[in-house]
Amino acid sequence: MKPRVEEVLPAIYRIEVPLSGNPLKSINSYLIKGRERNLIVDTGMDTEECRSVLLQALKLLKVDLKKTDFFISHLHVDHIGLVFQLASDRSTVFFNRPDLEFMKRVNFWDSAAKFLSMHGFPQKELREVLKKHPASHFKLEDAEIFTILGEGDTLKVGDYLFQCLETPGHTNGSMCLYEPQKKILLSGDHILGDITPNIPLNIDSTNNPLKDYMQSLEKIFAINVDLVLPGHRGIFVNCRQRIKELMSHHRQRKEEILAILRKKAYSAYHIASQTSWDLTESWENSPVVQKWFAIIEILSHLKDMEEEGSVSSYKLEDKYFFQVK
């Protein structure tokens, strides 16, 4: 497959890396060319298709991987998957601590399946998820490869000086890069132009990911952004307008959940099945991985609503149910 490459700004290139069979269709990997070192932001999955397309693009752009460093916006496999194969022994790979600690966990998938089973996810579908989820076979190859960055750290590449902005929500460690002079935001999956990022509740999570996400949106709203370079789909310019739309979406989703629960108490899985999603199939015929993403997002909303006091939960035998408070 021929790579699709565009220079979006001087020395900044968007490389469209295909994700065959994935509803996202592709991921944007960004190359920022410097005089001494280059920086690649996100890499695509560790698949032959992603590897072939990205390497073709880098060859076209005359990139020497021994003079190239990497910044990974968050832990998801479509962003981090290829970095272990691309990074040379001279490369620095920048990452965040919360996501790295999450990746070090063992037996995550078994624990997650048990957790979602208690929230109504059918066992047969869970077994299928564990086979088909793109991250279920991912293994952390080398934790020592990463150099940890945090809020306010900077990366100098050519004429650009990027600031690191912590934006938890999509993952606990989600991080954006902001160039205040050029007013550019490399947003990862924190803000997308025509997709609503998934905001999941992780098992045994003590934080409130939806609350974190809304606060992260407010944080970006407060800065001046002229151009957003997102992790998926096209670049866009109306950052504050998009943030308003995303915040409105989540407020409407909570209202929709309340309307469902006013009928009777339900499990999170049943609530997800009754919620409006942008699905090509009915809920019954939708891929189980999409159902997985749906229920973990519904759970993040329910956690936020419990903390706000609009809903409560109770356990009946080995299942959890939610009701209007």
N, C-alpha and C positions, 0 to 999 in steps of 0.2 A: 504494500500500500504506500502510495506517495505521501510524504508528510505535508501538512498544511502549516505554513509558517507566515507570520506577518510581523513587520516591524511597527509596533504601536507607538513608540517614542524613540528618539535617538538612542541606539544601543540597547533597547529593550525589545525582545521578541517574544511573541506568543506562539507556542508550539501546541497544536491540537493533537493530543494523544488519544487514540480511539479506545473505547471500553465496550467491545462487542458483547451483545447480550445483556447489557446493563442499561436500565432506563435513563441513566445520566448521559449515555452515548459517548461522551469523551471527557477528558480532563485537560485543563490548560496548564502546561508546564511553561514557566517563564525563564528565559535566558537574559541575563544582564551582563553585557560584555564590558570588561574593564581593561585598563592598560596592562596590568600585571596579573590580576586574577579575575576570573569570571564567577558568576553566581547563578545557579539553577534553583528555581523555587518550585518544589514539588516535581514528582517524577512519573507518575502512573504506576500501574500494577506490575508485579513481577510475572509478566507473561511474555511469550515470544512476540506477540503482536505489538505490545507497548514498547518492548525493548527495540524491536526492529525500526519502528517509526521514529522513536526518539533519537536513536543513534544515526539514522539517515539525516534527520534534521540538524543534528549537531555537526555532522560531517559537512553538510551544505553550508553551515554557518562558520565552518573552519574553527571549531572549538577543540582545544586540547584539554582532555579531561584531567591531565596532570596539573593543569593550571586553573582548575575549576573547583569551586566549593559549592555546598548545597545548603539550602534552607528548607526545612519541612514544616509546613504550616500547622499540621496536626497529625494524629496517629493513624488515620484511616488508610487502608491498604492501597486505595487508588492514588494516594498522595505520597506515601512512604515506600511502597513496595519495591521499587527498582533501585533505591539508593544504595543498597548493599552491593549491587552488581556494578553500579556506575562509579562510585567513589573510588578514587585511586589512593595509594598509600600517602599521597601528598595532599589529599583533599581534607577540608574541614567540613563536617556535617553539623549544622546548627539545628537544635531542637529545643523542646521545652520540658521542664521537669515533671509537671503533673501527668502528661501523656506518657512519658518514659516510665514512670512508676506504675502506671496502669498496665503498660505492656509487659511488665515483669511479672504480673500476676500469673499464677498457675491454676489450672482447672477452671478457667473463667467460663468456658462454654457449658460445662456440666452444671455449674452453679447458676448460670443465666437461664438454662433450660428449666431447672427446678423452680427458680424464681418466677418465670413467666407461666409455668404450669399452675402455680398457686393463684395466678391472675386470670386463669381461664383458657390459656392457650392449649389446644388439644395436643395430646402426646404424639399422635401420628404426625401432625404437622411440625412439631418441634424436632422430631427425628429427621424429617426432611430438611428443615432449616440447617441443622448441623452438618448436613452433607453439601448443601448448596450455597450457604452464605459465603461470599468471597473472602471474608476474613477468617473463616473457621479453620483454615489450614495454614494461616500465616504464623511464622515463628520468628521471634526476635533473634536475629543471627548474632549480633554483637553490640551489646549495650555500651561498650567502651568507645564505639565509633563516634558518639555524639558529644558535641560541645554545647553546653546548656546556656540558653539565653533567657532573659527575663525582661520585665517592664523597664523601658527606658534605655536598654542596651542599643547600640548602634552598629550598623554594617555599612562600610564605605566601599562602593563599587564604582569605579570610574568617576563620573561627575555626580553620582547620586550618593546621598547619605541617608540611609533608612533608619527609622526608629522602630523598635519593637513595641507593639501594643498587645497586652494580654487581653483576650476577648473570650472568656469561657462561656460555654453554652452548648455549642455543637459538640465539642469535647471539653473536658476540664482544662486542657492546656492550649486550646485554640489560640493562635497568635497571628496578628496581621503585621505587615511592614508598611510604614508611612513615611513618605518623603515630603517634609513640610515646605521646602522651597518650591518644589514642582507640584505639590498638592496631589500626589499620587498615592493610592491605597491598594496594595496587594492584599486582597481580603480573604484568601483561602476560601473556606466554605462558610465564613461568618456572615457575609452579605453576598447574595447571588441576585442577578438581575431579573430572571424570570422563573426561578425555582425558590420554594421556601425551604431553607435548610432544616434538616431533621434535628430536633432537640430531644435527645433521649434521656430517660432516667436509667442510670446504670444500677446494677444490683448492689445491695448494701450501701447505696450512696447516701451520704449524710448531708450533701449540699442540695440546693434547689436549682436545677439546671435551667429551668425556664426563667426564674427570677434573675439568675446570673446572665442569661442571654439578653433579657430586656435591658439590664444595666449596661451590658457591653454595647448594645445598640445605642443607648443614650451617650455612651462615651465617644463613639464614633460620630454621632450627630453633632457633638460639641466642637469638632475640629473641621477645618476647611478642606474639602476634598473636591477636586475638579474632575478626576478620572479614577474609576474603580476597575482594577484588574482582578476579576474573580477566578475562583478555582474551576468553574464550569460555565459553559455557554459564552455569550458575547460580553465584551467590555461595555461599560456604560458610564454616564456622566451625572445622572440625577441621584446622587447618593442619599441626600436627606429625604427626598421624596420616597425612595425605595425603603428607607428605614421606617418612615411613617406607615407604609403599606405592610411591612413585616409586623410591626407592632399591632396594627389594626387586625391583621390576620389572627394573631394569637389571642387577642381579646375576643374576637368573634368565635374562635374555637372553644374558648371557655364557656361562652354563652350557649353554644351548641351542645356541649356536654351537660350543662345544667338542664337544658330542655329535655334531653334524653333521660336524665335522672329524676326529673319531676314525675315521670310515669311510674317508676319503681326503682329499686336498687338493682344494680347490675355489676358484673365483673368488668375489668378493664378491657378484656377481649371483646365482650359483647358491646361495650361502648364504642370501641374501635370499629366494629362491624356496622354500627349504625351511623357513624360519622361520615361526613362528605369528604371524599378524597379524589384527587385527580388520577383515577385509575382507568385503564383501557378496558378492564373486565369488571364484572360484578365482584363483590367481596368474596363470594364463595369460589369463584374461578380465578381469583388473583393469585400470583405467585406467593408462596409461603414466606419468602424473604421480605416481600413488600408488607405482608401482614406483621412480620417481626418489627420492621421499622415503624409501622403504624402504632402498635401497642406500646412500644417503649416511649413514643412521643405522647400518647394519651396518658401514660403514667406520669410523665413529667408535668403535664397540665394538672392532673389530679393531685400530685404532691403540692404544687403551688396553691391550688384551690383549698386543700386541707389546711395549709399554713394561713391562708387568708380567712378561713373559717366558713366558707360557703358549702363545703362538702365534708363528710366524715366517712370512715371506713370501718368495717368489722369483719371478723373471721368466722366462717361457718364451716365446721369440719376442717378441711385443709385448703379452703378457697377464701379469697378476699373479695368483698363486695363494697361498693360505694353508694352513698345515698346523699340526697340534699339535706343539709343540716338545718 
